[in-house]
C-alpha cells in the first residue's frame, strides 16, 4: 500500500480558464501547495487569491464549506496536470501589510501527464484501471522463472496474455500484465529489479463520470475483499479516456476513503485463489455488482464489519445478525403467504367492527413472521453444508438470544462474568464471519461443489472448521 502523502507546489486557477498560446498556465494562476493524505483528504493552500466577482477577502469571512467552482493546476516538480473537483472553501488569512492567502478543500482530485479535456459540466471517462499490487499471491499467475547455478543466474519472463471478460452490457473487465525491468538491449548492472505488474481494468460501454466510477471502484474493492478474505486496501485507481493504448489518457484518481495497514492476502488464507475461479470470474463479478444493489443492507452490513474497520465485539456481532436478517427479508420479499398469515387473515375478516378489525390487524401485523432464529437457519441452509439439524438450531437460537440481550439489555441479560459473555460473542463472530461471505458468494453464483470444496478441503478449510466446531457446527 502507498505510504506517501502527496505534497507538491504548483500553480492553480479556476477550471477552463484560457491559457495563452505561448504559456503553460493562465495569467490568473496563483502559486500554492497541494496536499493529499494517504486516506484521500485533499487540501490546497494558495499563496494569494483566485480572481472573483466579489472581493477575494470575502471568501475568507463567509466561513468554510462553501461550494466553489472546480480548480485546475500544474505541478512544479512533475509538470503534471491537476483537477480538483467538488471544491469548497477552507478559510485563509487576510493580512494587511503581511502575506494573505486562502485555502480550499476538494472531495476528489485527478492528476495526470496529459492536459484535462475542456468541457462543460462533468468530464466523462471510458473506464478505470487499478494496480493489483499486493494481490500477486492470490492471483497465482507469476511468470518470472529463475535458474541458478554456482556460476550463473538466469531469469526468464514469458509475456502472459491479458485475461478479458465481456459483461452483459458489452462493457469489459480484464486482468492485464506488464513488466518492470531494465530497458531493452544488452547491459551490465551490479543490481537489477524485475517485477511483474498486474492491473485490473474496467472499460465501460457507456462513458461514466468520476462519481460513477468511484462507486464502481468500491464495488470492485469489496469483491476482492470477499474473494480473498483480506481487508488489504487496493491502490489508488486511474480513470482513463480513450479505448486504445495509443490514444488513452490516464489520470490518477484520489478521493476520501478508509485505508488500513492490513497485509496483502496470503494464498493459504484466501477463500478462492484466482486460478480456481478464472473461467467464472467475469460472471461472478457481474453478479456481485448486481447483488450489491439488490441486497442492500444484506450486503452492506457485512461489508461494514470489514475493510479494516475496528469495531467492539458486540457491535460486530449485531451488525452480522442484522445483516443476515435483512438478507433473509430481501430474499423472501415475494414469498407467498404462510399458513399462519392466511389463518390470521381469515380471523380478521370474521370481525364485523371496523374499529376492532383495525386494532387486531395492528396486533397481528408481525405475528406470522418467522423468528430471528428461523431466519438465520434458512440463510445458513443456503450453503451446501449438512449441519446436524439440532446443532444448527441451537447455534441460531443462541445467536438470536444474544442479539436480543445486546439490543434490549445492552449486554448479557443476567448477572455474570462479562468477559465470558464477550468470549462467547467473539466465537460466534468468527463463525458468522465465515458463514456470511460464503452465503454472499453462493448468491453471486459460486456453485455448491466449489463452495463445499472451499469450506471443507480448501486452503482455509482447517481454520474454518476450527471456528465452526467451536460453536457446535461440525463439517463432516
Phi and psi in degrees as a GROMACS rama.xvg file:
@    title "Ramachandran Plot"
@    xaxis  label "Phi"
@    yaxis  label "Psi"
@TYPE xy
-63.4414  139.352  UNK-2
-110.495  -14.0791  UNK-3
-75.2248  139.361  UNK-4
-97.3687  130.069  UNK-5
-75.1764  125.101  UNK-6
-144.723  103.286  UNK-7
-143.289  143.324  UNK-8
-84.0892  159.505  UNK-9
-178.398  -168.497  UNK-10
-113.987  143.901  UNK-11
-137.449  149.375  UNK-12
-155.907  164.974  UNK-13
-62.889  143.593  UNK-14
-57.4346  141.184  UNK-15
68.4739  15.0733  UNK-16
-68.6134  138.901  UNK-17
-66.0334  142.238  UNK-18
-106.102  125.473  UNK-19
-53.3915  149.072  UNK-20
-56.5629  -40.1916  UNK-21
-100.824  22.1024  UNK-22
-129.359  172.129  UNK-23
-112.759  -10.7802  UNK-24
-139.717  157.057  UNK-25
-66.7462  162.804  UNK-26
-64.6369  -25.6744  UNK-27
-84.1142  -1.83536  UNK-28
-60.8386  144.435  UNK-29
-123.333  136.965  UNK-30
-68.4361  149.346  UNK-31
-172.248  -179.873  UNK-32
-120.28  126.998  UNK-33
-98.7948  130.334  UNK-34
-127.002  126.922  UNK-35
-128.119  117.688  UNK-36
-79.5446  170.788  UNK-37
-62.1539  -27.0411  UNK-38
-98.6953  14.2039  UNK-39
87.5661  17.2817  UNK-40
-76.533  126.464  UNK-41
-114.796  126.376  UNK-42
-139.633  150.845  UNK-43
-134.22  120.897  UNK-44
-109.592  113.471  UNK-45
-91.1196  146.436  UNK-46
-95.098  45.4458  UNK-47
162.863  -154.917  UNK-48
-126.255  141.523  UNK-49
-80.4301  147.825  UNK-50
-63.0853  149.787  UNK-51
-154.257  153.943  UNK-52
-64.3955  -33.916  UNK-53
-88.9398  168.876  UNK-54
-64.9672  130.962  UNK-55
-57.0085  -31.1351  UNK-56
-63.9375  -24.2714  UNK-57
-61.5275  -27.5818  UNK-58
-67.7152  -26.608  UNK-59
-71.1294  -37.2834  UNK-60
-88.626  -9.25965  UNK-61
-81.393  -6.03444  UNK-62
93.58  171.588  UNK-63
-85.2361  157.901  UNK-64
92.8992  1.62428  UNK-65
-82.5437  135.889  UNK-66
-67.1745  144.553  UNK-67
-135.785  165.222  UNK-68
-64.4633  161.551  UNK-69
-64.4649  154.454  UNK-70
-121.014  132.006  UNK-71
-100.545  165.034  UNK-72
-162.324  170.495  UNK-73
-136.52  123.085  UNK-74
-81.3632  147.247  UNK-75
-71.9634  -52.8354  UNK-76
-77.5114  -42.0899  UNK-77
-93.829  -14.4757  UNK-78
62.6374  15.8265  UNK-79
-76.6439  156.28  UNK-80
-91.7643  145.121  UNK-81
-129.505  142.312  UNK-82
-134.209  118.642  UNK-83
-96.943  126.899  UNK-84
-115.894  154.206  UNK-85
52.7737  58.9145  UNK-86
-82.5849  146.454  UNK-87
-144.011  155.314  UNK-88
-73.3104  147.906  UNK-89
-132.922  33.9128  UNK-90
76.422  -156.865  UNK-91
162.583  -154.621  UNK-92
-145.225  127.788  UNK-93
-104.383  113.401  UNK-94
-122.968  118.939  UNK-95
-88.7295  114.022  UNK-96
90.8911  1.70452  UNK-97
-130.26  -160.827  UNK-98
-96.2229  122.281  UNK-99
-101.481  151.37  UNK-100
-155.498  166.929  UNK-101
-136.619  152.629  UNK-102
-118.536  150.366  UNK-103
-134.523  156.345  UNK-104
-122.331  166.349  UNK-105
-149.309  150.924  UNK-106
-86.5859  -18.1329  UNK-107
-154.486  161.177  UNK-108
-151.497  139.943  UNK-109
-113.849  137.435  UNK-110
-136.357  127.045  UNK-111
-157.441  168.499  UNK-112
-80.7605  -19.1477  UNK-113
-99.8817  149.493  UNK-114
-58.6221  146.972  UNK-115
-79.179  146.782  UNK-116
-60.7494  143.314  UNK-117
-93.9145  104.689  UNK-118
-139.244  160.897  UNK-119
-90.1117  136.572  UNK-120
80.8598  -160.709  UNK-121
-75.9081  143.891  UNK-122
-73.0606  138.944  UNK-123
-104.071  139.458  UNK-124
-118.501  157.486  UNK-125
-87.6557  -22.8647  UNK-126
177.219  -165.231  UNK-127
-143.335  158.87  UNK-128
-133.228  138.731  UNK-129
-127.578  120.217  UNK-130
-62.5214  133.318  UNK-131
-95.4855  36.9104  UNK-132
-60.5056  127.754  UNK-133
98.2586  -16.5031  UNK-134
-101.868  10.8548  UNK-135
-60.6912  -40.5211  UNK-136
-67.6703  -39.4835  UNK-137
-64.4103  -38.8761  UNK-138
-66.2074  -36.5314  UNK-139
59.2942  35.7314  UNK-140
-119.248  28.4996  UNK-141
-57.9202  138.538  UNK-142
-130.277  14.1549  UNK-143
-103.469  115.735  UNK-144
-108.139  131.463  UNK-145
-117.515  145.451  UNK-146
-132.384  127.22  UNK-147
-129.675  132.608  UNK-148
-121.056  -174.402  UNK-149
-65.3564  -27.1689  UNK-150
-110.189  -11.7808  UNK-151
-150.099  144.193  UNK-152
-123.748  123.202  UNK-153
-120.57  126.849  UNK-154
-113.47  127.807  UNK-155
-121.52  131.379  UNK-156
-121.493  127.057  UNK-157
-108.786  117.981  UNK-158
-58.2495  129.048  UNK-159
-90.8889  148.137  UNK-160
-79.2791  135.058  UNK-161
-59.0792  145.489  UNK-162
-103.782  118.162  UNK-163
-121.703  142.189  UNK-164
-130.274  136.65  UNK-165
-102.565  127.273  UNK-166
-87.2332  171.601  UNK-167
-63.0093  -28.9903  UNK-168
-90.945  14.5477  UNK-169
74.6737  2.37671  UNK-170
-70.3334  164.352  UNK-171
-131.925  151.121  UNK-172
-124.225  153.083  UNK-173
-153.436  152.791  UNK-174
-104.979  117.54  UNK-175
-119.245  146.715  UNK-176
-117.53  144.171  UNK-177
-148.646  173.058  UNK-178
-134.567  129.153  UNK-179
-95.8288  113.965  UNK-180
-158.215  170.327  UNK-181
-58.3249  158.395  UNK-182
-64.0397  164.132  UNK-183
-62.2112  151.104  UNK-184
107.015  171.927  UNK-185
-83.1038  134.047  UNK-186
-144.738  157.606  UNK-187
-117.937  127.882  UNK-188
-135.589  150.823  UNK-189
-86.5215  -13.8554  UNK-190
-155.873  141.194  UNK-191
-134.174  158.142  UNK-192
-127.913  121.348  UNK-193
-124.113  125.848  UNK-194
-145.32  135.108  UNK-195
-77.6791  136.407  UNK-196
-116.55  122.458  UNK-197
-123.717  138.067  UNK-198
-131.76  149.369  UNK-199
-99.018  128.6  UNK-200
-126.236  138.655  UNK-201
-121.319  125.084  UNK-202
-118.459  111.999  UNK-203
-81.3969  143.003  UNK-204
-65.4504  -38.0281  UNK-205
-113.324  134.535  UNK-206
-57.5095  145.854  UNK-207
-129.711  155.549  UNK-208
-78.6038  167.536  UNK-209
-62.9375  -34.7733  UNK-210
-64.879  -40.8304  UNK-211
-66.1549  -40.7537  UNK-212
-72.6495  -26.7196  UNK-213
-65.0651  -41.8869  UNK-214
-62.3688  -38.4876  UNK-215
-65.4958  -39.1049  UNK-216
-60.6201  -44.2701  UNK-217
-64.3847  -37.4445  UNK-218
-64.1958  -42.4299  UNK-219
-62.6746  -45.8486  UNK-220
-58.5574  -44.3679  UNK-221
-68.8155  -34.0316  UNK-222
-62.4422  -45.4594  UNK-223
-66.1231  -35.6892  UNK-224
-58.9839  -46.047  UNK-225
-71.1932  -40.9395  UNK-226
-65.0613  -40.3638  UNK-227
-88.71  -21.6513  UNK-228
73.934  13.3313  UNK-229
-117.989  143.809  UNK-230
-88.7389  9.56682  UNK-231
-54.6901  131.507  UNK-232
-81.3147  134.266  UNK-233
-70.4233  156.897  UNK-234
-69.4158  168.114  UNK-235
-63.8479  137.91  UNK-236
-81.9274  170.036  UNK-237
-120.811  140.478  UNK-238
-96.6901  141.35  UNK-239
-120.897  145.042  UNK-240
-121.397  125.993  UNK-241
109.237  149.723  UNK-242
-112.789  0.16484  UNK-243
-125.674  157.343  UNK-244
-60.318  -37.9208  UNK-245
-73.3131  -27.0772  UNK-246
-106.302  -4.25762  UNK-247
-74.6234  140.309  UNK-248
-113.683  137.558  UNK-249
-126.149  136.946  UNK-250
-132.097  123.471  UNK-251
-62.9759  138.244  UNK-252
-116.863  116.868  UNK-253
-113.99  142.371  UNK-254
-162.98  164.178  UNK-255
-70.6166  124.873  UNK-256
-156.716  160.208  UNK-257
-83.6982  127.842  UNK-258
-124.695  160.306  UNK-259
-142.453  177.177  UNK-260
-101.722  20.8786  UNK-261
-60.2651  145.725  UNK-262
-77.7752  156.302  UNK-263
-57.6872  150.857  UNK-264
-63.9635  128.666  UNK-265
-90.2692  139.241  UNK-266
-59.1924  -35.2834  UNK-267
-72.071  -13.1752  UNK-268
-101.863  -6.42106  UNK-269
-77.1366  147.093  UNK-270
-65.2317  -56.4524  UNK-271
-133.066  117.379  UNK-272
-68.8619  149.481  UNK-273
-54.8749  -43.9604  UNK-274
-56.2472  -28.611  UNK-275
-69.058  -34.9002  UNK-276
-112.25  14.1533  UNK-277
-54.4358  -45.1952  UNK-278
-66.8223  -30.4517  UNK-279
-100.319  1.80054  UNK-280
-58.2093  -44.5833  UNK-281
-63.1414  -44.6026  UNK-282
-65.5358  -42.9113  UNK-283
-63.8475  -40.4689  UNK-284
-64.3339  -42.2071  UNK-285
-63.0727  -43.1047  UNK-286
-64.9819  -37.0309  UNK-287
-60.0861  -46.0239  UNK-288
-62.419  -39.1453  UNK-289
-71.5827  -44.2462  UNK-290
-67.4784  -29.1716  UNK-291
-57.8235  -38.971  UNK-292
-79.73  -42.2609  UNK-293
-67.6455  -41.3204  UNK-294
-85.0495  -18.6963  UNK-295
52.8507  -122.141  UNK-296
-59.1854  -26.6571  UNK-297
-61.0168  -23.5385  UNK-298
-103.932  -42.0451  UNK-299
-68.7715  -30.7398  UNK-300
-68.0127  -32.7791  UNK-301
-70.2193  -48.0119  UNK-302
-60.9295  -29.9116  UNK-303
-66.1904  -16.8962  UNK-304
-91.0461  -1.21988  UNK-305
-114.409  -150.704  UNK-306
61.6638  22.7559  UNK-307
75.8776  14.2761  UNK-308
-78.1507  129.876  UNK-309
-85.8149  120.989  UNK-310
-126.41  150.087  UNK-311
-63.1648  152.408  UNK-312
-54.8583  -44.3931  UNK-313
-64.3825  -40.7235  UNK-314
-64.6805  -41.1125  UNK-315
-63.4364  -41.7498  UNK-316
-62.3  -50.2257  UNK-317
-67.1263  -32.0036  UNK-318
-65.1293  -40.5492  UNK-319
-64.3777  -42.5652  UNK-320
-69.165  -44.7227  UNK-321
-57.5936  -40.8914  UNK-322
-63.6551  -44.6113  UNK-323
-66.2903  -36.1073  UNK-324
-63.6965  -45.367  UNK-325
-63.2461  -40.5097  UNK-326
-59.984  -43.5136  UNK-327
-64.026  -43.0951  UNK-328
-60.5351  -43.0729  UNK-329
-65.3579  -43.1083  UNK-330
-68.6079  -22.21  UNK-331
-115.614  18.2572  UNK-332
-65.1012  -26.9087  UNK-333
-105.288  15.2714  UNK-334
-68.7995  145.179  UNK-335
-64.6854  158.222  UNK-336
-58.9346  141.844  UNK-337
-78.1007  167.896  UNK-338
-60.0103  -37.8709  UNK-339
-67.6541  -39.2196  UNK-340
-64.3118  -41.2873  UNK-341
-65.1672  -37.7976  UNK-342
-65.2292  -43.8989  UNK-343
-61.0404  -40.1568  UNK-344
-63.7653  -41.1744  UNK-345
-63.5085  -40.9312  UNK-346
-65.1308  -44.3654  UNK-347
-62.9424  -39.8078  UNK-348
-66.0281  -21.5551  UNK-349
-80.7702  -10.9485  UNK-350
-84.4011  124.308  UNK-351
-79.2304  -38.5598  UNK-352
-71.638  122.351  UNK-353
-61.6738  -37.1567  UNK-354
-65.8586  -45.1507  UNK-355
-67.273  -36.8661  UNK-356
-64.0614  -42.2817  UNK-357
-63.9474  -39.6091  UNK-358
-63.682  -44.9666  UNK-359
-68.9942  -35.5384  UNK-360
-58.9068  -42.2705  UNK-361
-65.5606  -39.487  UNK-362
-67.9923  -35.0748  UNK-363
-98.5756  7.50906  UNK-364
-54.4518  -43.4568  UNK-365
-110.011  7.6236  UNK-366
-66.0305  -28.3894  UNK-367
-92.4772  -1.97211  UNK-368
-71.798  147.991  UNK-369
-64.6384  151.421  UNK-370
-70.7022  166.629  UNK-371
-59.5943  -42.8543  UNK-372
-61.039  -40.3673  UNK-373
-64.823  -37.7142  UNK-374
-63.6534  -42.7682  UNK-375
-63.7998  -42.2213  UNK-376
-58.7948  -46.9004  UNK-377
-66.2578  -35.093  UNK-378
-65.7391  -46.5744  UNK-379
-68.3032  -29.646  UNK-380
-67.9127  -10.0066  UNK-381
-66.5577  -24.556  UNK-382
-82.9922  149.585  UNK-383
-80.8383  48.1373  UNK-384
-118.416  115.523  UNK-385
-86.2174  69.6374  UNK-386
-65.4654  143.702  UNK-387
-54.043  136.138  UNK-388
-55.4768  -45.1046  UNK-389
-66.6096  -40.103  UNK-390
-64.5602  -42.8468  UNK-391
-64.7225  -42.129  UNK-392
-64.2749  -42.5389  UNK-393
-63.4244  -42.3559  UNK-394
-61.4537  -46.5109  UNK-395
-69.4676  -36.1415  UNK-396
-64.1062  -40.0859  UNK-397
-65.5899  -42.6555  UNK-398
-61.8461  -44.5112  UNK-399
-64.4187  -42.4968  UNK-400
-63.9766  -43.8102  UNK-401
-71.943  -31.6023  UNK-402
-63.1645  -43.1277  UNK-403
-65.4559  -38.215  UNK-404
-59.3866  -46.3661  UNK-405
-69.4011  -42.3606  UNK-406
-69.166  -38.3397  UNK-407
-104.312  -19.1345  UNK-408
-122.764  -1.46093  UNK-409
75.4279  5.82535  UNK-410
165.818  -143.623  UNK-411
-71.382  144.101  UNK-412
-72.8342  -36.7835  UNK-413
-114.02  152.42  UNK-414
-59.2237  148.994  UNK-415
165.079  -172.629  UNK-416
-73.2893  116.853  UNK-417
-71.3584  -26.1957  UNK-418
-63.928  -41.4818  UNK-419
-64.6743  -41.6009  UNK-420
-59.4052  -47.6829  UNK-421
-65.8023  -35.521  UNK-422
-60.4583  -40.45  UNK-423
-70.0639  -40.1968  UNK-424
-60.1897  -39.4499  UNK-425
-60.3647  -43.3792  UNK-426
-65.7513  -40.8674  UNK-427
-63.4611  -39.839  UNK-428
-59.0512  -44.1114  UNK-429
-61.612  -41.8298  UNK-430
-67.219  -47.1632  UNK-431
-63.3256  -32.7157  UNK-432
-65.9501  -21.0977  UNK-433
-94.1147  -35.3949  UNK-434
-70.5371  -44.726  UNK-435
-59.7873  -54.2574  UNK-436
-63.4431  -30.0194  UNK-437
-63.8703  -39.2497  UNK-438
-64.2691  -43.5839  UNK-439
-62.4875  -41.6446  UNK-440
-65.9326  -36.7741  UNK-441
-60.588  -45.5528  UNK-442
-67.2443  -23.8936  UNK-443
-86.7965  -1.03428  UNK-444
111.238  5.31344  UNK-445
-69.7673  126.05  UNK-446
-72.907  161.239  UNK-447
-62.2102  -39.5398  UNK-448
-64.7855  -38.0553  UNK-449
-70.6547  -40.4745  UNK-450
-62.8703  -44.6997  UNK-451
-63.615  -40.2624  UNK-452
-63.243  -43.6626  UNK-453
-64.4702  -41.5252  UNK-454
-77.9168  -27.8244  UNK-455
-107.802  -31.5589  UNK-456
-134.024  2.69506  UNK-457
-71.7229  -178.953  UNK-458
-62.0283  -32.6903  UNK-459
-96.95  7.53733  UNK-460
-62.7753  -40.2245  UNK-461
-62.7185  -40.7039  UNK-462
-66.5476  -43.4041  UNK-463
-63.3204  -44.8862  UNK-464
-59.6585  -39.6389  UNK-465
-62.7328  -47.4846  UNK-466
-66.5522  -34.1171  UNK-467
-74.6707  -40.9829  UNK-468
-61.2489  -33.3109  UNK-469
-63.3011  -24.8437  UNK-470
-108.841  14.5705  UNK-471
89.5059  9.95688  UNK-472
-104.79  114.008  UNK-473
-109.796  126.917  UNK-474
-90.7336  118.925  UNK-475
